[in-house]
C-alpha cells in the first residue's frame, strides 16, 4: 500500500524527446498538478528534465550559498537547543501584532 504523505516525491517518467515535443502542453498540465517530473531522452540518453516552477525555484534557492549558510546556522542553533515550539513563536507574533494594532488605534 502506498504512503500518501505530502513528503512523497513526485513520480518521474522517462519520455522520448519526440513524445515530449508532440505532447508538451499535456506534460505541462501534468506538471501543474504537481505529481510528476519528466526526464527527456534523446536517442535513449537522458538530456533534460522537465519539472514544475515551484520545484525549480526551490532548487535554485537551495543552491544559493546564502540560503545554505542560513540553513546550516539554523541547524546548529537547533542542535544547540536554541529552538522553541512554533506555537510559542506564533503566540508571540500575535501578541506583537495586537500591541501594534492597539498602539495605532490610540494614535488616531
Secondary structure as UniProt FT lines:
FT   TURN            6..7
FT   STRAND          11..16
FT   HELIX           17..22
FT   HELIX           24..32
FT   TURN            33..34
FT   STRAND          36..42
FT   TURN            43..44
FT   STRAND          45..50
FT   HELIX           53..62
FT   HELIX           65..79
FT   TURN            80..81
FT   HELIX           86..107
//
